[in-house]
Amino acid sequence: MSISDLAVIHPGARLGRNVAVSPFALIEDGVTIGDDCEIGPQVVLRAGTEIGPGCRLRVGVVIGDPPMDGAFKGEASLVRLGREVDLREYVTIHRATGEGAATIIGNASLVMPYTHIAHNCRIGNSVTITNACQLAGHVEIEDHAVLGGMTGLHQFTRVGAYAMAGACSYLARDLPPFMIGAGNPFRVRGINRVGLQRTGFAPEQLDLLRTVHRMVYRSSLNLSDALSAVLERFPDSPQVQQFVAFARASKRGIQLREV
């Protein structure tokens, strides 16, 4: 364990084995830090912050401040980080609204500088959030998704697994799994081919997802009928089942604009 004499660590904080804490960090009572974490200079960890093992918090990260939410009444709530999360410079993450509720960042996710993650957000595993993204309350980002720099997400918006939003986008509706898009207004461009290839999707899976994209985005069918049609055509495909379940569960509606 390497803890700077210039760090402020309250007696009620719990630090695991081999935790490094840099000068001018502040760690309050009620903070839990797992083994092998690195806490950078000027990091502020408020009560209710729980950090898994192997995380790296760079200069100026602030976690656990109260949410900017009129419904918040001072109740005890949390921020939870999984394993091996990398938070770059000046990331801010607010704790949740609701007694015992949590803002959650999944395992092995990378959040780049100046990003803000608001109350009650749920970020999956191996997610990449690029510089200066702004996530409003209750946003959900599923596993392996990517947000390009300076992208903004409306409250309660969802981004599906393996999807990608290009830089400077604004999402007010849900982006389905496996798709890629960009812009304001946001437009879906096709499947996230490069991202899917990098994560091990086979050529036949890419061909199937291209067909799904054409049936949903380029046919004359309405969304409900298109979802039924792709499920009927590919009843045994886990990716189709995932896409259809995501779209049918959408409360804000999915992004349907195309080029």
Summary of the structure (lengths in Angstrom):
residues: 259
radius of gyration: 19.8
end to end distance: 53.5
largest distance: 66.7
contacts: 937
relative contact order: 0.08
helix: 17%
strand: 28%
